[in-house]
Amino acid sequence: FALDKADAADKNFLIQMLGNYDLTPVEFERCKEIIDQTGALSHAQKIAKDHMSSALSSLEKHRSRWSEEGVDFLRSLALYILDRQS
């Protein structure tokens, strides 16, 4: 998404950074800025929320296949993963 939405210079920068095992902290921060500025982060978060909503709905629909503890664990795990901050 970021590569599609970034201007030519930022797109080129991101391409150069992909797979770069020697990425510096400054380069990493610039990548994060581009990803945020292009809306890629928000886009990915929306997709994650949509998938999570679908998963939780499915869990609720098929809750009889799981123990109550299992359902609670899976729901809590899913919500934790979605809300965690890196």
Biopython code that builds the backbone (N, CA, C, O; Angstrom):
import numpy as np
from Bio.PDB.StructureBuilder import StructureBuilder

atoms = [
    (1, "PHE", "N", (0.835, -1.186, 0.000)),
    (1, "PHE", "CA", (0.000, 0.000, 0.000)),
    (1, "PHE", "C", (0.880, 1.250, 0.000)),
    (1, "PHE", "O", (0.634, 2.191, -0.756)),
    (2, "ALA", "N", (1.904, 1.253, 0.851)),
    (2, "ALA", "CA", (2.797, 2.416, 0.922)),
    (2, "ALA", "C", (3.505, 2.643, -0.410)),
    (2, "ALA", "O", (3.670, 3.782, -0.847)),
    (3, "LEU", "N", (3.920, 1.557, -1.050)),
    (3, "LEU", "CA", (4.602, 1.684, -2.346)),
    (3, "LEU", "C", (3.655, 2.240, -3.407)),
    (3, "LEU", "O", (4.089, 2.979, -4.290)),
    (4, "ASP", "N", (2.389, 1.902, -3.334)),
    (4, "ASP", "CA", (1.414, 2.416, -4.296)),
    (4, "ASP", "C", (1.094, 3.888, -4.060)),
    (4, "ASP", "O", (0.822, 4.621, -5.011)),
    (5, "LYS", "N", (1.123, 4.324, -2.810)),
    (5, "LYS", "CA", (0.690, 5.682, -2.465)),
    (5, "LYS", "C", (1.834, 6.688, -2.317)),
    (5, "LYS", "O", (1.600, 7.896, -2.350)),
    (6, "ALA", "N", (3.053, 6.208, -2.157)),
    (6, "ALA", "CA", (4.196, 7.114, -1.935)),
    (6, "ALA", "C", (4.581, 7.834, -3.223)),
    (6, "ALA", "O", (4.360, 7.334, -4.326)),
    (7, "ASP", "N", (5.162, 9.021, -3.055)),
    (7, "ASP", "CA", (5.700, 9.706, -4.232)),
    (7, "ASP", "C", (6.947, 8.953, -4.711)),
    (7, "ASP", "O", (7.416, 8.035, -4.037)),
    (8, "ALA", "N", (7.469, 9.332, -5.846)),
    (8, "ALA", "CA", (8.565, 8.583, -6.483)),
    (8, "ALA", "C", (9.792, 8.463, -5.580)),
    (8, "ALA", "O", (10.391, 7.392, -5.494)),
    (9, "ALA", "N", (10.168, 9.543, -4.911)),
    (9, "ALA", "CA", (11.365, 9.521, -4.062)),
    (9, "ALA", "C", (11.169, 8.590, -2.863)),
    (9, "ALA", "O", (12.053, 7.801, -2.530)),
    (10, "ASP", "N", (10.010, 8.689, -2.224)),
    (10, "ASP", "CA", (9.749, 7.838, -1.063)),
    (10, "ASP", "C", (9.592, 6.373, -1.476)),
    (10, "ASP", "O", (10.030, 5.468, -0.766)),
    (11, "LYS", "N", (8.968, 6.153, -2.620)),
    (11, "LYS", "CA", (8.831, 4.789, -3.126)),
    (11, "LYS", "C", (10.205, 4.185, -3.385)),
    (11, "LYS", "O", (10.467, 3.042, -3.011)),
    (12, "ASN", "N", (11.065, 4.941, -4.012)),
    (12, "ASN", "CA", (12.430, 4.473, -4.291)),
    (12, "ASN", "C", (13.169, 4.179, -2.989)),
    (12, "ASN", "O", (13.873, 3.174, -2.887)),
    (13, "PHE", "N", (13.013, 5.044, -2.002)),
    (13, "PHE", "CA", (13.661, 4.833, -0.708)),
    (13, "PHE", "C", (13.179, 3.535, -0.067)),
    (13, "PHE", "O", (13.987, 2.739, 0.411)),
    (14, "LEU", "N", (11.864, 3.320, -0.057)),
    (14, "LEU", "CA", (11.320, 2.094, 0.534)),
    (14, "LEU", "C", (11.837, 0.850, -0.188)),
    (14, "LEU", "O", (12.190, -0.143, 0.448)),
    (15, "ILE", "N", (11.877, 0.910, -1.497)),
    (15, "ILE", "CA", (12.378, -0.232, -2.274)),
    (15, "ILE", "C", (13.831, -0.533, -1.907)),
    (15, "ILE", "O", (14.217, -1.694, -1.776)),
    (16, "GLN", "N", (14.622, 0.509, -1.746)),
    (16, "GLN", "CA", (16.028, 0.315, -1.372)),
    (16, "GLN", "C", (16.169, -0.268, 0.039)),
    (16, "GLN", "O", (17.134, -0.975, 0.326)),
    (17, "MET", "N", (15.222, 0.026, 0.900)),
    (17, "MET", "CA", (15.308, -0.443, 2.283)),
    (17, "MET", "C", (14.787, -1.874, 2.464)),
    (17, "MET", "O", (15.149, -2.547, 3.429)),
    (18, "LEU", "N", (13.942, -2.337, 1.545)),
    (18, "LEU", "CA", (13.393, -3.688, 1.638)),
    (18, "LEU", "C", (14.521, -4.717, 1.630)),
    (18, "LEU", "O", (15.345, -4.743, 0.715)),
    (19, "GLY", "N", (14.547, -5.552, 2.647)),
    (19, "GLY", "CA", (15.568, -6.594, 2.742)),
    (19, "GLY", "C", (16.933, -6.094, 3.165)),
    (19, "GLY", "O", (17.901, -6.853, 3.131)),
    (20, "ASN", "N", (17.037, -4.838, 3.561)),
    (20, "ASN", "CA", (18.312, -4.260, 3.977)),
    (20, "ASN", "C", (18.605, -4.679, 5.423)),
    (20, "ASN", "O", (18.014, -4.158, 6.369)),
    (21, "TYR", "N", (19.519, -5.618, 5.566)),
    (21, "TYR", "CA", (19.869, -6.117, 6.907)),
    (21, "TYR", "C", (20.719, -5.120, 7.696)),
    (21, "TYR", "O", (20.909, -5.285, 8.901)),
    (22, "ASP", "N", (21.225, -4.098, 7.029)),
    (22, "ASP", "CA", (22.049, -3.077, 7.684)),
    (22, "ASP", "C", (21.292, -1.765, 7.860)),
    (22, "ASP", "O", (21.896, -0.694, 7.917)),
    (23, "LEU", "N", (19.997, -1.854, 7.942)),
    (23, "LEU", "CA", (19.151, -0.678, 8.097)),
    (23, "LEU", "C", (19.547, 0.093, 9.359)),
    (23, "LEU", "O", (19.641, -0.483, 10.443)),
    (24, "THR", "N", (19.773, 1.372, 9.210)),
    (24, "THR", "CA", (20.132, 2.198, 10.365)),
    (24, "THR", "C", (18.861, 2.651, 11.081)),
    (24, "THR", "O", (17.773, 2.591, 10.509)),
    (25, "PRO", "N", (18.994, 3.100, 12.324)),
    (25, "PRO", "CA", (17.819, 3.629, 13.027)),
    (25, "PRO", "C", (17.167, 4.805, 12.289)),
    (25, "PRO", "O", (15.942, 4.934, 12.292)),
    (26, "VAL", "N", (17.961, 5.640, 11.673)),
    (26, "VAL", "CA", (17.424, 6.790, 10.929)),
    (26, "VAL", "C", (16.633, 6.302, 9.712)),
    (26, "VAL", "O", (15.552, 6.817, 9.426)),
    (27, "GLU", "N", (17.165, 5.323, 9.007)),
    (27, "GLU", "CA", (16.452, 4.767, 7.854)),
    (27, "GLU", "C", (15.157, 4.085, 8.282)),
    (27, "GLU", "O", (14.128, 4.203, 7.616)),
    (28, "PHE", "N", (15.224, 3.375, 9.393)),
    (28, "PHE", "CA", (14.033, 2.708, 9.920)),
    (28, "PHE", "C", (12.950, 3.730, 10.252)),
    (28, "PHE", "O", (11.785, 3.530, 9.908)),
    (29, "GLU", "N", (13.318, 4.811, 10.910)),
    (29, "GLU", "CA", (12.358, 5.862, 11.263)),
    (29, "GLU", "C", (11.763, 6.494, 10.007)),
    (29, "GLU", "O", (10.573, 6.806, 9.970)),
    (30, "ARG", "N", (12.588, 6.681, 8.981)),
    (30, "ARG", "CA", (12.081, 7.260, 7.725)),
    (30, "ARG", "C", (11.073, 6.307, 7.076)),
    (30, "ARG", "O", (10.049, 6.751, 6.556)),
    (31, "CYS", "N", (11.349, 5.033, 7.102)),
    (31, "CYS", "CA", (10.395, 4.047, 6.574)),
    (31, "CYS", "C", (9.072, 4.140, 7.321)),
    (31, "CYS", "O", (8.006, 4.140, 6.705)),
    (32, "LYS", "N", (9.137, 4.219, 8.639)),
    (32, "LYS", "CA", (7.926, 4.332, 9.448)),
    (32, "LYS", "C", (7.151, 5.600, 9.087)),
    (32, "LYS", "O", (5.924, 5.570, 8.997)),
    (33, "GLU", "N", (7.863, 6.715, 8.878)),
    (33, "GLU", "CA", (7.208, 7.970, 8.511)),
    (33, "GLU", "C", (6.473, 7.832, 7.182)),
    (33, "GLU", "O", (5.328, 8.265, 7.052)),
    (34, "ILE", "N", (7.126, 7.234, 6.206)),
    (34, "ILE", "CA", (6.507, 7.063, 4.888)),
    (34, "ILE", "C", (5.275, 6.177, 4.998)),
    (34, "ILE", "O", (4.232, 6.478, 4.417)),
    (35, "ILE", "N", (5.397, 5.097, 5.735)),
    (35, "ILE", "CA", (4.276, 4.179, 5.914)),
    (35, "ILE", "C", (3.103, 4.897, 6.573)),
    (35, "ILE", "O", (1.952, 4.695, 6.184)),
    (36, "ASP", "N", (3.384, 5.722, 7.554)),
    (36, "ASP", "CA", (2.322, 6.471, 8.226)),
    (36, "ASP", "C", (1.748, 7.546, 7.308)),
    (36, "ASP", "O", (0.528, 7.683, 7.212)),
    (37, "GLN", "N", (2.598, 8.306, 6.639)),
    (37, "GLN", "CA", (2.152, 9.411, 5.789)),
    (37, "GLN", "C", (1.312, 8.946, 4.595)),
    (37, "GLN", "O", (0.418, 9.663, 4.144)),
    (38, "THR", "N", (1.596, 7.770, 4.096)),
    (38, "THR", "CA", (0.840, 7.260, 2.943)),
    (38, "THR", "C", (-0.497, 6.648, 3.345)),
    (38, "THR", "O", (-1.312, 6.304, 2.489)),
    (39, "GLY", "N", (-0.716, 6.514, 4.635)),
    (39, "GLY", "CA", (-1.945, 5.903, 5.111)),
    (39, "GLY", "C", (-1.874, 4.386, 5.169)),
    (39, "GLY", "O", (-2.872, 3.724, 5.454)),
    (40, "ALA", "N", (-0.688, 3.830, 4.897)),
    (40, "ALA", "CA", (-0.538, 2.370, 4.884)),
    (40, "ALA", "C", (-0.763, 1.768, 6.266)),
    (40, "ALA", "O", (-1.346, 0.690, 6.383)),
    (41, "LEU", "N", (-0.318, 2.439, 7.294)),
    (41, "LEU", "CA", (-0.519, 1.932, 8.648)),
    (41, "LEU", "C", (-2.007, 1.871, 8.976)),
    (41, "LEU", "O", (-2.496, 0.850, 9.461)),
    (42, "SER", "N", (-2.719, 2.947, 8.717)),
    (42, "SER", "CA", (-4.161, 2.978, 8.973)),
    (42, "SER", "C", (-4.889, 1.936, 8.141)),
    (42, "SER", "O", (-5.823, 1.289, 8.616)),
    (43, "HIS", "N", (-4.459, 1.781, 6.907)),
    (43, "HIS", "CA", (-5.061, 0.786, 6.017)),
    (43, "HIS", "C", (-4.866, -0.620, 6.581)),
    (43, "HIS", "O", (-5.811, -1.408, 6.619)),
    (44, "ALA", "N", (-3.663, -0.935, 7.014)),
    (44, "ALA", "CA", (-3.374, -2.259, 7.587)),
    (44, "ALA", "C", (-4.155, -2.476, 8.880)),
    (44, "ALA", "O", (-4.644, -3.577, 9.131)),
    (45, "GLN", "N", (-4.274, -1.443, 9.693)),
    (45, "GLN", "CA", (-5.032, -1.558, 10.941)),
    (45, "GLN", "C", (-6.506, -1.815, 10.666)),
    (45, "GLN", "O", (-7.143, -2.591, 11.377)),
    (46, "LYS", "N", (-7.053, -1.170, 9.638)),
    (46, "LYS", "CA", (-8.453, -1.396, 9.287)),
    (46, "LYS", "C", (-8.655, -2.831, 8.813)),
    (46, "LYS", "O", (-9.621, -3.484, 9.208)),
    (47, "ILE", "N", (-7.765, -3.319, 7.982)),
    (47, "ILE", "CA", (-7.867, -4.701, 7.506)),
    (47, "ILE", "C", (-7.788, -5.659, 8.689)),
    (47, "ILE", "O", (-8.562, -6.614, 8.771)),
    (48, "ALA", "N", (-6.860, -5.407, 9.602)),
    (48, "ALA", "CA", (-6.722, -6.270, 10.778)),
    (48, "ALA", "C", (-8.001, -6.269, 11.605)),
    (48, "ALA", "O", (-8.446, -7.322, 12.061)),
    (49, "LYS", "N", (-8.591, -5.100, 11.799)),
    (49, "LYS", "CA", (-9.834, -5.012, 12.571)),
    (49, "LYS", "C", (-10.965, -5.755, 11.870)),
    (49, "LYS", "O", (-11.762, -6.431, 12.520)),
    (50, "ASP", "N", (-11.038, -5.633, 10.553)),
    (50, "ASP", "CA", (-12.076, -6.340, 9.798)),
    (50, "ASP", "C", (-11.913, -7.852, 9.940)),
    (50, "ASP", "O", (-12.891, -8.567, 10.157)),
    (51, "HIS", "N", (-10.687, -8.335, 9.817)),
    (51, "HIS", "CA", (-10.426, -9.769, 9.969)),
    (51, "HIS", "C", (-10.728, -10.233, 11.394)),
    (51, "HIS", "O", (-11.284, -11.311, 11.601)),
    (52, "MET", "N", (-10.357, -9.412, 12.366)),
    (52, "MET", "CA", (-10.595, -9.758, 13.755)),
    (52, "MET", "C", (-12.089, -9.821, 14.038)),
    (52, "MET", "O", (-12.551, -10.723, 14.737)),
    (53, "SER", "N", (-12.838, -8.882, 13.508)),
    (53, "SER", "CA", (-14.282, -8.890, 13.688)),
    (53, "SER", "C", (-14.888, -10.162, 13.106)),
    (53, "SER", "O", (-15.759, -10.782, 13.717)),
    (54, "SER", "N", (-14.427, -10.538, 11.940)),
    (54, "SER", "CA", (-14.902, -11.767, 11.309)),
    (54, "SER", "C", (-14.536, -12.993, 12.144)),
    (54, "SER", "O", (-15.354, -13.896, 12.316)),
    (55, "ALA", "N", (-13.318, -13.024, 12.656)),
    (55, "ALA", "CA", (-12.862, -14.153, 13.473)),
    (55, "ALA", "C", (-13.666, -14.246, 14.766)),
    (55, "ALA", "O", (-14.068, -15.339, 15.164)),
    (56, "LEU", "N", (-13.903, -13.123, 15.421)),
    (56, "LEU", "CA", (-14.671, -13.134, 16.666)),
    (56, "LEU", "C", (-16.120, -13.542, 16.412)),
    (56, "LEU", "O", (-16.726, -14.240, 17.225)),
    (57, "SER", "N", (-16.662, -13.110, 15.296)),
    (57, "SER", "CA", (-18.016, -13.507, 14.932)),
    (57, "SER", "C", (-18.084, -15.019, 14.702)),
    (57, "SER", "O", (-19.022, -15.681, 15.145)),
    (58, "SER", "N", (-17.093, -15.547, 14.015)),
    (58, "SER", "CA", (-17.042, -16.985, 13.769)),
    (58, "SER", "C", (-16.870, -17.760, 15.075)),
    (58, "SER", "O", (-17.489, -18.805, 15.275)),
    (59, "LEU", "N", (-16.030, -17.241, 15.948)),
    (59, "LEU", "CA", (-15.828, -17.878, 17.249)),
    (59, "LEU", "C", (-17.142, -17.936, 18.014)),
    (59, "LEU", "O", (-17.474, -18.954, 18.621)),
    (60, "GLU", "N", (-17.880, -16.842, 17.980)),
    (60, "GLU", "CA", (-19.165, -16.788, 18.684)),
    (60, "GLU", "C", (-20.170, -17.754, 18.044)),
    (60, "GLU", "O", (-20.911, -18.444, 18.745)),
    (61, "LYS", "N", (-20.185, -17.795, 16.738)),
    (61, "LYS", "CA", (-21.117, -18.666, 16.012)),
    (61, "LYS", "C", (-20.848, -20.143, 16.289)),
    (61, "LYS", "O", (-21.777, -20.950, 16.324)),
    (62, "HIS", "N", (-19.584, -20.494, 16.486)),
    (62, "HIS", "CA", (-19.204, -21.889, 16.670)),
    (62, "HIS", "C", (-18.690, -22.169, 18.085)),
    (62, "HIS", "O", (-17.892, -23.082, 18.295)),
    (63, "ARG", "N", (-19.145, -21.392, 19.026)),
    (63, "ARG", "CA", (-18.639, -21.506, 20.401)),
    (63, "ARG", "C", (-18.890, -22.881, 21.008)),
    (63, "ARG", "O", (-18.178, -23.284, 21.927)),
    (64, "SER", "N", (-19.892, -23.610, 20.510)),
    (64, "SER", "CA", (-20.173, -24.940, 21.060)),
    (64, "SER", "C", (-19.052, -25.935, 20.769)),
    (64, "SER", "O", (-18.991, -26.997, 21.388)),
    (65, "ARG", "N", (-18.179, -25.603, 19.847)),
    (65, "ARG", "CA", (-17.051, -26.477, 19.508)),
    (65, "ARG", "C", (-15.897, -26.330, 20.496)),
    (65, "ARG", "O", (-14.957, -27.125, 20.495)),
    (66, "TRP", "N", (-15.981, -25.314, 21.329)),
    (66, "TRP", "CA", (-14.900, -24.997, 22.249)),
    (66, "TRP", "C", (-15.417, -25.021, 23.678)),
    (66, "TRP", "O", (-16.616, -24.884, 23.921)),
    (67, "SER", "N", (-14.503, -25.196, 24.614)),
    (67, "SER", "CA", (-14.878, -25.029, 26.011)),
    (67, "SER", "C", (-15.059, -23.535, 26.280)),
    (67, "SER", "O", (-14.566, -22.700, 25.521)),
    (68, "GLU", "N", (-15.762, -23.204, 27.352)),
    (68, "GLU", "CA", (-15.944, -21.795, 27.717)),
    (68, "GLU", "C", (-14.589, -21.123, 27.951)),
    (68, "GLU", "O", (-14.383, -19.972, 27.566)),
    (69, "GLU", "N", (-13.668, -21.857, 28.587)),
    (69, "GLU", "CA", (-12.316, -21.321, 28.820)),
    (69, "GLU", "C", (-11.592, -21.096, 27.498)),
    (69, "GLU", "O", (-10.869, -20.113, 27.334)),
    (70, "GLY", "N", (-11.793, -22.011, 26.563)),
    (70, "GLY", "CA", (-11.167, -21.875, 25.248)),
    (70, "GLY", "C", (-11.672, -20.655, 24.497)),
    (70, "GLY", "O", (-10.893, -19.915, 23.895)),
    (71, "VAL", "N", (-12.983, -20.452, 24.539)),
    (71, "VAL", "CA", (-13.579, -19.280, 23.888)),
    (71, "VAL", "C", (-13.051, -18.001, 24.524)),
    (71, "VAL", "O", (-12.663, -17.070, 23.818)),
    (72, "ASP", "N", (-13.034, -17.951, 25.854)),
    (72, "ASP", "CA", (-12.518, -16.764, 26.555)),
    (72, "ASP", "C", (-11.059, -16.516, 26.213)),
    (72, "ASP", "O", (-10.656, -15.375, 25.987)),
    (73, "PHE", "N", (-10.261, -17.585, 26.175)),
    (73, "PHE", "CA", (-8.844, -17.441, 25.852)),
    (73, "PHE", "C", (-8.653, -16.906, 24.438)),
    (73, "PHE", "O", (-7.896, -15.958, 24.229)),
    (74, "LEU", "N", (-9.331, -17.506, 23.472)),
    (74, "LEU", "CA", (-9.172, -17.080, 22.079)),
    (74, "LEU", "C", (-9.640, -15.647, 21.865)),
    (74, "LEU", "O", (-8.999, -14.883, 21.144)),
    (75, "ARG", "N", (-10.764, -15.280, 22.492)),
    (75, "ARG", "CA", (-11.254, -13.909, 22.374)),
    (75, "ARG", "C", (-10.251, -12.929, 22.991)),
    (75, "ARG", "O", (-9.938, -11.899, 22.395)),
    (76, "SER", "N", (-9.759, -13.249, 24.169)),
    (76, "SER", "CA", (-8.787, -12.374, 24.837)),
    (76, "SER", "C", (-7.497, -12.263, 24.043)),
    (76, "SER", "O", (-6.931, -11.177, 23.914)),
    (77, "LEU", "N", (-7.036, -13.382, 23.515)),
    (77, "LEU", "CA", (-5.811, -13.375, 22.705)),
    (77, "LEU", "C", (-5.990, -12.514, 21.460)),
    (77, "LEU", "O", (-5.115, -11.718, 21.118)),
    (78, "ALA", "N", (-7.116, -12.673, 20.789)),
    (78, "ALA", "CA", (-7.376, -11.898, 19.573)),
    (78, "ALA", "C", (-7.410, -10.399, 19.876)),
    (78, "ALA", "O", (-6.816, -9.604, 19.148)),
    (79, "LEU", "N", (-8.091, -10.023, 20.925)),
    (79, "LEU", "CA", (-8.183, -8.608, 21.289)),
    (79, "LEU", "C", (-6.836, -8.055, 21.720)),
    (79, "LEU", "O", (-6.511, -6.908, 21.413)),
    (80, "TYR", "N", (-6.051, -8.851, 22.424)),
    (80, "TYR", "CA", (-4.711, -8.427, 22.839)),
    (80, "TYR", "C", (-3.841, -8.166, 21.602)),
    (80, "TYR", "O", (-3.166, -7.140, 21.510)),
    (81, "ILE", "N", (-3.869, -9.092, 20.672)),
    (81, "ILE", "CA", (-3.035, -8.947, 19.468)),
    (81, "ILE", "C", (-3.424, -7.712, 18.684)),
    (81, "ILE", "O", (-2.559, -6.992, 18.186)),
    (82, "LEU", "N", (-4.708, -7.463, 18.571)),
    (82, "LEU", "CA", (-5.181, -6.306, 17.801)),
    (82, "LEU", "C", (-4.809, -4.994, 18.483)),
    (82, "LEU", "O", (-4.461, -4.025, 17.808)),
    (83, "ASP", "N", (-4.878, -4.951, 19.805)),
    (83, "ASP", "CA", (-4.664, -3.701, 20.549)),
    (83, "ASP", "C", (-3.229, -3.453, 20.984)),
    (83, "ASP", "O", (-2.911, -2.366, 21.467)),
    (84, "ARG", "N", (-2.356, -4.443, 20.821)),
    (84, "ARG", "CA", (-0.998, -4.283, 21.335)),
    (84, "ARG", "C", (-0.254, -3.195, 20.578)),
    (84, "ARG", "O", (-0.546, -2.909, 19.416)),
    (85, "GLN", "N", (0.688, -2.610, 21.243)),
    (85, "GLN", "CA", (1.538, -1.578, 20.654)),
    (85, "GLN", "C", (2.951, -2.132, 20.543)),
    (85, "GLN", "O", (3.459, -2.755, 21.475)),
    (86, "SER", "N", (3.574, -1.904, 19.411)),
    (86, "SER", "CA", (4.946, -2.403, 19.251)),
    (86, "SER", "C", (5.962, -1.386, 19.668)),
    (86, "SER", "O", (7.163, -1.647, 19.596)),
]
sb = StructureBuilder()
sb.init_structure("model")
sb.init_model(0)
sb.init_chain("A")
sb.init_seg("    ")
for serial, (resi, resn, name, xyz) in enumerate(atoms, 1):
    if name == "N":
        sb.init_residue(resn, " ", resi, " ")
    sb.init_atom(name, np.array(xyz, "f"), 0.0, 1.0, " ", f" {name:<3s}", serial, name[0])
structure = sb.get_structure()
